Amino acid sequence: MASVSFRDVRKTFGKVKVIHGIGFDIADGEFVVLVGPSGCGKSTLLRMLAGLEEISGGEILVDDKVVNDLESKDRDIAMVFQSYALYPHMTVGENMAFSLKLRKADAKTTSERVDNAARILNLDKLLDRYPRELSGGQRQRVAMGRAIVRDPKVFLFDEPLSNLDAKLRVAMRAEIKALHQRLKTTTVYVTHDQIEAMTMADRIVVMHDGIVEQIGTPLELFDRPGNLFVAQFIGSPAMNVFDGVIRDGAVDALGARWPLPPGLAVAGQAVHYGVRPGDLQLAEEGVPARVVVVEPTGAETELLLEVGDRQLILVLHGRTAVQPDETVHLRVDAAKAHVFDGASGRRLGA
């Protein structure tokens, strides 16, 4: 296992700047997820750590050793790709053993490591099959097994679940998390799916346009997003956000008054007001809203509401008799409200 550090890391392709001076540390044994929209630079950062892309500026350290000029094979890092990248003419066992054969490991060591990885990943009955005879989930487990047998200092995952169907993605998320808890190998995982990030990470690095917007635990980012981008990216359904102005200890927005979190009262300040769908509540009185759509999902019910000229989402735990075109009233707990500066988008308050 090993720690990983990025020190003012930059990347340009020709005249195009892709990574703009990123710096953060990953502790020994930590599971860190890089998350952000397509094109934000997260996969490029991962590939630079793996040695598959040259670094245009700054330093990357593994175990306090600068690896900028080290070949990929000398970094003791194993990477699992989105496309599985299995050799079709080799069996499962041969695919998993291939990296050890390249390193000229003896037959006993190779056999032991392959058998151990196969047992961990439930592949021990599939070792003689070929990739074409496997399901997508089984192929992804083989790709993980090939990484495990190397016993690397760091595991890298580049959107490994994006080719799987929804049910299998959920199962594989749990498998990867359980694998990390068992092996305790430092892991860097890239995804654009914030649900994957929330459920798997010890810490999340939220990226956007080649910079780091915020780093924190999943619940820190959910409860206290540092800016408007993080607030709207983390959480599903996304946070409701609308523009308003602070007046007389509340926010005037959408023709109604919305409560401010404690300690915020800068009169006349333009703000973005945010409230998560699960924190909006139906009440006897409050902000009037017209019900547009009712979406029951079983344990929860999602309401699409119209307030003024905006549509908001409310998530109820349980079921409701509310019907489309009814008028309901909304209440917001001031402690659950999020307020962001109207110009910079930065969070206001503690």
Kinemage of the C-alpha trace (Angstrom):
@kinemage 1
@onewidth
@group {chain A} dominant
@subgroup {mainchain}
@vectorlist {calphas} color= white
{ca met a 1} P 0.000 0.000 0.000
{ca ala a 2} L 1.060 3.578 -0.532
{ca ser a 3} L 0.099 7.217 -0.239
{ca val a 4} L -0.398 9.315 -3.383
{ca ser a 5} L 0.198 13.059 -3.748
{ca phe a 6} L -0.528 15.497 -6.555
{ca arg a 7} L 1.538 18.707 -6.442
{ca asp a 8} L 0.350 21.516 -8.754
{ca val a 9} L -0.217 18.973 -11.548
{ca arg a 10} L -0.924 20.421 -15.000
{ca lys a 11} L -1.702 18.938 -18.394
{ca thr a 12} L -1.914 20.530 -21.818
{ca phe a 13} L -2.659 18.992 -25.201
{ca gly a 14} L -1.002 21.390 -27.623
{ca lys a 15} L -2.379 24.796 -26.678
{ca val a 16} L -5.382 23.367 -24.846
{ca lys a 17} L -5.070 23.374 -21.040
{ca val a 18} L -6.875 20.379 -19.556
{ca ile a 19} L -5.624 20.228 -15.943
{ca his a 20} L -4.993 23.548 -14.186
{ca gly a 21} L -2.633 23.015 -11.248
{ca ile a 22} L -4.308 20.324 -9.152
{ca gly a 23} L -2.938 19.421 -5.724
{ca phe a 24} L -4.215 17.036 -3.027
{ca asp a 25} L -3.115 13.989 -1.018
{ca ile a 26} L -4.506 10.456 -0.793
{ca ala a 27} L -3.706 8.576 2.407
{ca asp a 28} L -2.339 5.044 2.576
{ca gly a 29} L -5.252 2.599 2.189
{ca glu a 30} L -7.824 5.289 1.324
{ca phe a 31} L -10.572 4.864 -1.291
{ca val a 32} L -10.807 8.179 -3.179
{ca val a 33} L -13.261 8.818 -6.003
{ca leu a 34} L -12.650 11.446 -8.697
{ca val a 35} L -16.042 12.599 -9.910
{ca gly a 36} L -17.242 15.228 -12.345
{ca pro a 37} L -18.956 15.716 -15.693
{ca ser a 38} L -17.491 14.364 -18.933
{ca gly a 39} L -14.456 16.370 -20.034
{ca cys a 40} L -13.558 17.673 -16.568
{ca gly a 41} L -10.105 15.998 -16.605
{ca lys a 42} L -10.637 13.182 -14.108
{ca ser a 43} L -9.595 10.323 -16.448
{ca thr a 44} L -6.622 12.362 -17.675
{ca leu a 45} L -5.484 12.825 -14.060
{ca leu a 46} L -5.828 9.076 -13.462
{ca arg a 47} L -3.875 8.256 -16.625
{ca met a 48} L -1.081 10.605 -15.552
{ca leu a 49} L -0.900 8.781 -12.216
{ca ala a 50} L -0.754 5.466 -14.099
{ca gly a 51} L 2.025 6.732 -16.382
{ca leu a 52} L -0.135 6.507 -19.515
{ca glu a 53} L -0.060 10.298 -20.062
{ca glu a 54} L 2.892 12.628 -19.711
{ca ile a 55} L 2.701 15.333 -17.045
{ca ser a 56} L 3.001 18.876 -18.401
{ca gly a 57} L 3.803 20.421 -15.020
{ca gly a 58} L 3.962 19.686 -11.298
{ca glu a 59} L 4.731 16.395 -9.557
{ca ile a 60} L 3.001 13.123 -8.761
{ca leu a 61} L 4.325 11.164 -5.783
{ca val a 62} L 3.672 7.548 -4.820
{ca asp a 63} L 4.938 6.650 -1.351
{ca asp a 64} L 6.697 10.058 -1.217
{ca lys a 65} L 8.674 9.202 -4.369
{ca val a 66} L 8.275 11.396 -7.479
{ca val a 67} L 7.130 9.156 -10.346
{ca asn a 68} L 6.924 11.743 -13.168
{ca asp a 69} L 9.701 10.098 -15.166
{ca leu a 70} L 9.044 6.478 -14.213
{ca glu a 71} L 7.681 4.097 -16.830
{ca ser a 72} L 4.158 2.840 -16.168
{ca lys a 73} L 5.409 -0.711 -15.493
{ca asp a 74} L 7.784 0.578 -12.793
{ca arg a 75} L 5.188 2.458 -10.729
{ca asp a 76} L 3.681 -0.642 -9.060
{ca ile a 77} L 0.170 0.492 -9.991
{ca ala a 78} L -2.612 -1.700 -11.404
{ca met a 79} L -5.411 -0.233 -13.521
{ca val a 80} L -8.886 -1.584 -14.316
{ca phe a 81} L -10.353 -0.112 -17.497
{ca gln a 82} L -13.915 0.534 -18.604
{ca ser a 83} L -13.485 -1.834 -21.565
{ca tyr a 84} L -12.170 -4.818 -19.478
{ca ala a 85} L -9.234 -5.181 -21.955
{ca leu a 86} L -9.089 -8.980 -21.707
{ca tyr a 87} L -7.164 -11.129 -24.164
{ca pro a 88} L -9.847 -13.098 -26.089
{ca his a 89} L -7.550 -16.024 -26.922
{ca met a 90} L -6.627 -16.620 -23.256
{ca thr a 91} L -8.691 -18.330 -20.575
{ca val a 92} L -9.717 -16.503 -17.405
{ca gly a 93} L -6.802 -18.056 -15.531
{ca glu a 94} L -4.332 -17.141 -18.270
{ca asn a 95} L -5.618 -13.561 -18.394
{ca met a 96} L -5.186 -13.191 -14.647
{ca ala a 97} L -1.713 -14.747 -14.695
{ca phe a 98} L -0.402 -12.814 -17.694
{ca ser a 99} L 1.164 -9.865 -15.829
{ca leu a 100} L 2.996 -12.256 -13.491
{ca lys a 101} L 4.369 -14.218 -16.458
{ca leu a 102} L 5.695 -10.984 -17.947
{ca arg a 103} L 7.530 -10.432 -14.666
{ca lys a 104} L 8.850 -14.015 -14.862
{ca ala a 105} L 7.231 -15.040 -11.572
{ca asp a 106} L 7.649 -18.742 -10.781
{ca ala a 107} L 4.781 -21.130 -11.491
{ca lys a 108} L 3.992 -21.795 -7.810
{ca thr a 109} L 3.660 -18.082 -6.952
{ca thr a 110} L 1.567 -17.439 -10.069
{ca ser a 111} L -0.783 -20.336 -9.328
{ca glu a 112} L -1.218 -19.309 -5.679
{ca arg a 113} L -1.979 -15.680 -6.517
{ca val a 114} L -4.410 -16.553 -9.304
{ca asp a 115} L -6.239 -19.083 -7.100
{ca asn a 116} L -6.433 -16.573 -4.236
{ca ala a 117} L -7.785 -13.781 -6.473
{ca ala a 118} L -10.270 -16.174 -8.096
{ca arg a 119} L -11.530 -17.233 -4.667
{ca ile a 120} L -11.948 -13.606 -3.527
{ca leu a 121} L -13.886 -12.717 -6.696
{ca asn a 122} L -15.934 -15.922 -7.027
{ca leu a 123} L -14.163 -16.870 -10.254
{ca asp a 124} L -12.677 -20.203 -9.154
{ca lys a 125} L -15.150 -22.191 -11.292
{ca leu a 126} L -14.560 -20.022 -14.363
{ca leu a 127} L -10.767 -20.224 -14.707
{ca asp a 128} L -10.905 -22.433 -17.815
{ca arg a 129} L -13.458 -20.325 -19.683
{ca tyr a 130} L -12.723 -17.720 -22.342
{ca pro a 131} L -13.895 -14.054 -22.106
{ca arg a 132} L -16.541 -14.610 -24.814
{ca glu a 133} L -18.191 -17.178 -22.537
{ca leu a 134} L -18.611 -14.711 -19.652
{ca ser a 135} L -21.190 -12.079 -18.760
{ca gly a 136} L -20.214 -8.402 -18.489
{ca gly a 137} L -20.029 -8.589 -14.710
{ca gln a 138} L -17.848 -11.706 -14.826
{ca arg a 139} L -15.491 -10.058 -17.332
{ca gln a 140} L -15.157 -7.043 -15.048
{ca arg a 141} L -14.310 -9.348 -12.131
{ca val a 142} L -11.615 -10.996 -14.272
{ca ala a 143} L -10.150 -7.549 -15.013
{ca met a 144} L -10.154 -6.857 -11.253
{ca gly a 145} L -8.560 -10.238 -10.601
{ca arg a 146} L -5.781 -9.481 -13.058
{ca ala a 147} L -5.052 -6.335 -11.027
{ca ile a 148} L -5.223 -8.131 -7.667
{ca val a 149} L -2.661 -10.825 -8.567
{ca arg a 150} L -0.041 -8.125 -9.069
{ca asp a 151} L -0.451 -7.040 -5.417
{ca pro a 152} L 0.156 -3.394 -6.404
{ca lys a 153} L 0.679 -0.378 -4.163
{ca val a 154} L -2.276 1.426 -5.771
{ca phe a 155} L -5.431 0.302 -7.618
{ca leu a 156} L -6.822 2.588 -10.326
{ca phe a 157} L -10.358 2.189 -11.706
{ca asp a 158} L -11.422 4.166 -14.792
{ca glu a 159} L -15.253 4.098 -14.991
{ca pro a 160} L -15.262 0.281 -14.654
{ca leu a 161} L -19.043 -0.100 -14.324
{ca ser a 162} L -20.312 2.115 -17.125
{ca asn a 163} L -20.770 -0.829 -19.545
{ca leu a 164} L -22.963 -2.781 -17.123
{ca asp a 165} L -26.733 -2.661 -16.703
{ca ala a 166} L -28.231 -0.806 -13.723
{ca lys a 167} L -28.814 -3.844 -11.482
{ca leu a 168} L -25.346 -5.244 -12.120
{ca arg a 169} L -23.755 -1.842 -11.444
{ca val a 170} L -25.293 -1.819 -7.965
{ca ala a 171} L -24.000 -5.338 -7.263
{ca met a 172} L -20.511 -4.542 -8.589
{ca arg a 173} L -20.321 -1.348 -6.495
{ca ala a 174} L -20.776 -3.471 -3.402
{ca glu a 175} L -18.203 -6.006 -4.622
{ca ile a 176} L -15.545 -3.362 -5.267
{ca lys a 177} L -16.160 -1.712 -1.885
{ca ala a 178} L -15.989 -5.098 -0.120
{ca leu a 179} L -12.783 -5.892 -2.014
{ca his a 180} L -11.213 -2.652 -0.808
{ca gln a 181} L -12.240 -3.313 2.781
{ca arg a 182} L -10.619 -6.750 2.532
{ca leu a 183} L -7.372 -5.784 0.770
{ca lys a 184} L -7.047 -2.212 2.145
{ca thr a 185} L -5.075 -1.168 -0.939
{ca thr a 186} L -4.976 2.539 -1.783
{ca thr a 187} L -7.612 3.015 -4.485
{ca val a 188} L -8.349 5.860 -6.914
{ca tyr a 189} L -11.651 5.457 -8.744
{ca val a 190} L -12.956 7.623 -11.594
{ca thr a 191} L -16.648 7.990 -12.415
{ca his a 192} L -19.130 10.558 -13.697
{ca asp a 193} L -21.873 8.872 -11.648
{ca gln a 194} L -22.215 10.724 -8.344
{ca ile a 195} L -24.262 7.861 -6.836
{ca glu a 196} L -21.225 5.589 -7.318
{ca ala a 197} L -19.070 8.244 -5.701
{ca met a 198} L -21.411 8.706 -2.720
{ca thr a 199} L -21.781 4.998 -1.971
{ca met a 200} L -18.157 3.895 -2.433
{ca ala a 201} L -15.773 6.673 -1.429
{ca asp a 202} L -13.948 7.449 1.786
{ca arg a 203} L -13.446 10.878 0.226
{ca ile a 204} L -14.674 12.438 -3.014
{ca val a 205} L -12.742 14.849 -5.227
{ca val a 206} L -15.234 16.886 -7.264
{ca met a 207} L -13.660 18.148 -10.501
{ca his a 208} L -14.919 20.644 -13.069
{ca asp a 209} L -13.108 22.144 -16.080
{ca gly a 210} L -9.692 20.873 -14.969
{ca ile a 211} L -9.807 22.136 -11.379
{ca val a 212} L -10.823 20.682 -8.024
{ca glu a 213} L -14.056 22.271 -6.795
{ca gln a 214} L -14.173 20.537 -3.400
{ca ile a 215} L -12.764 17.549 -1.509
{ca gly a 216} L -14.547 15.855 1.370
{ca thr a 217} L -16.406 12.814 2.650
{ca pro a 218} L -19.644 11.979 0.833
{ca leu a 219} L -21.804 13.378 3.634
{ca glu a 220} L -19.695 16.543 3.945
{ca leu a 221} L -20.240 17.301 0.268
{ca phe a 222} L -23.950 16.480 0.524
{ca asp a 223} L -24.601 18.475 3.699
{ca arg a 224} L -22.253 21.413 3.122
{ca pro a 225} L -21.413 21.883 -0.571
{ca gly a 226} L -18.793 24.607 -0.914
{ca asn a 227} L -20.242 26.169 -4.045
{ca leu a 228} L -23.134 26.071 -6.449
{ca phe a 229} L -21.528 23.542 -8.816
{ca val a 230} L -20.947 20.961 -6.057
{ca ala a 231} L -24.434 21.590 -4.641
{ca gln a 232} L -26.096 20.792 -7.958
{ca phe a 233} L -23.763 17.934 -8.915
{ca ile a 234} L -23.870 15.945 -5.660
{ca gly a 235} L -27.225 14.454 -4.731
{ca ser a 236} L -29.969 12.706 -6.700
{ca pro a 237} L -32.421 14.182 -7.505
{ca ala a 238} L -30.370 17.363 -7.794
{ca met a 239} L -30.751 20.222 -5.338
{ca asn a 240} L -33.470 22.753 -6.111
{ca val a 241} L -31.762 26.114 -6.728
{ca phe a 242} L -33.322 29.470 -7.582
{ca asp a 243} L -32.320 33.143 -7.440
{ca gly a 244} L -33.421 35.551 -4.742
{ca val a 245} L -32.513 38.567 -2.580
{ca ile a 246} L -31.998 38.708 1.176
{ca arg a 247} L -34.518 41.067 2.793
{ca asp a 248} L -35.602 41.377 6.421
{ca gly a 249} L -33.998 38.127 7.559
{ca ala a 250} L -35.339 35.937 4.730
{ca val a 251} L -34.907 35.383 0.995
{ca asp a 252} L -37.417 36.876 -1.417
{ca ala a 253} L -37.696 34.473 -4.366
{ca leu a 254} L -40.387 33.053 -6.662
{ca gly a 255} L -42.956 35.411 -5.142
{ca ala a 256} L -42.496 33.955 -1.648
{ca arg a 257} L -40.372 34.245 1.526
{ca trp a 258} L -37.828 31.512 2.231
{ca pro a 259} L -36.082 31.078 5.621
{ca leu a 260} L -32.384 31.801 6.010
{ca pro a 261} L -29.925 29.550 7.871
{ca pro a 262} L -28.867 31.017 11.234
{ca gly a 263} L -26.282 33.825 11.038
{ca leu a 264} L -27.068 35.013 7.503
{ca ala a 265} L -28.739 38.404 7.164
{ca val a 266} L -26.952 40.647 4.643
{ca ala a 267} L -29.862 42.791 3.462
{ca gly a 268} L -30.056 43.408 -0.271
{ca gln a 269} L -27.564 40.692 -1.222
{ca ala a 270} L -28.392 38.701 -4.364
{ca val a 271} L -28.134 34.978 -3.673
{ca his a 272} L -28.816 31.524 -5.043
{ca tyr a 273} L -31.126 29.707 -2.639
{ca gly a 274} L -30.941 25.921 -2.498
{ca val a 275} L -32.942 23.175 -0.822
{ca arg a 276} L -32.627 19.447 -1.397
{ca pro a 277} L -35.740 17.572 -2.598
{ca gly a 278} L -35.787 15.486 0.574
{ca asp a 279} L -35.678 18.607 2.763
{ca leu a 280} L -38.777 20.240 1.259
{ca gln a 281} L -41.849 19.414 3.353
{ca leu a 282} L -45.591 19.527 2.735
{ca ala a 283} L -47.364 21.676 5.346
{ca glu a 284} L -50.759 23.158 6.221
{ca glu a 285} L -49.458 26.610 5.347
{ca gly a 286} L -46.366 28.013 3.681
{ca val a 287} L -45.204 28.626 0.112
{ca pro a 288} L -48.022 27.673 -2.332
{ca ala a 289} L -47.094 25.272 -5.129
{ca arg a 290} L -49.002 23.555 -7.929
{ca val a 291} L -48.488 19.806 -8.345
{ca val a 292} L -47.422 19.012 -11.921
{ca val a 293} L -46.472 15.306 -11.764
{ca val a 294} L -46.681 12.608 -9.074
{ca glu a 295} L -44.110 9.796 -9.431
{ca pro a 296} L -44.487 6.928 -6.925
{ca thr a 297} L -41.434 4.659 -6.707
{ca gly a 298} L -42.596 2.445 -3.852
{ca ala a 299} L -40.759 3.500 -0.718
{ca glu a 300} L -40.712 7.128 -1.886
{ca thr a 301} L -42.866 9.492 -3.927
{ca glu a 302} L -41.394 12.237 -6.085
{ca leu a 303} L -43.463 15.357 -6.742
{ca leu a 304} L -42.724 17.820 -9.536
{ca leu a 305} L -44.052 21.187 -8.338
{ca glu a 306} L -44.471 24.601 -9.905
{ca val a 307} L -43.673 27.655 -7.773
{ca gly a 308} L -43.825 30.964 -9.594
{ca asp a 309} L -42.011 30.412 -12.901
{ca arg a 310} L -39.834 27.549 -11.622
{ca gln a 311} L -40.262 23.819 -11.191
{ca leu a 312} L -39.065 22.205 -7.961
{ca ile a 313} L -38.753 18.560 -6.932
{ca leu a 314} L -39.945 17.263 -3.569
{ca val a 315} L -39.248 13.715 -2.367
{ca leu a 316} L -41.613 12.196 0.197
{ca his a 317} L -40.694 9.119 2.230
{ca gly a 318} L -43.793 7.008 1.739
{ca arg a 319} L -46.937 7.541 -0.304
{ca thr a 320} L -49.359 10.424 -0.778
{ca ala a 321} L -52.894 11.100 -1.912
{ca val a 322} L -51.826 14.348 -3.614
{ca gln a 323} L -52.921 14.566 -7.270
{ca pro a 324} L -51.702 16.643 -10.267
{ca asp a 325} L -53.077 20.228 -10.435
{ca glu a 326} L -53.672 20.324 -6.680
{ca thr a 327} L -52.250 23.245 -4.705
{ca val a 328} L -50.019 22.276 -1.795
{ca his a 329} L -47.955 24.314 0.654
{ca leu a 330} L -44.227 23.951 1.254
{ca arg a 331} L -42.140 24.456 4.353
{ca val a 332} L -38.339 24.549 4.604
{ca asp a 333} L -36.349 23.950 7.783
{ca ala a 334} L -33.981 26.955 7.912
{ca ala a 335} L -31.132 24.700 9.091
{ca lys a 336} L -31.483 22.613 5.910
{ca ala a 337} L -31.362 25.601 3.517
{ca his a 338} L -28.257 26.373 1.433
{ca val a 339} L -27.379 29.916 0.374
{ca phe a 340} L -24.745 30.813 -2.221
{ca asp a 341} L -23.364 34.185 -3.286
{ca gly a 342} L -25.194 35.450 -6.373
{ca ala a 343} L -21.976 36.469 -8.146
{ca ser a 344} L -19.293 33.912 -7.188
{ca gly a 345} L -21.530 30.927 -6.370
{ca arg a 346} L -19.585 30.362 -3.136
{ca arg a 347} L -21.432 29.087 -0.080
{ca leu a 348} L -22.416 31.754 2.430
{ca gly a 349} L -22.139 31.047 6.143
{ca ala a 350} L -20.331 28.341 8.066
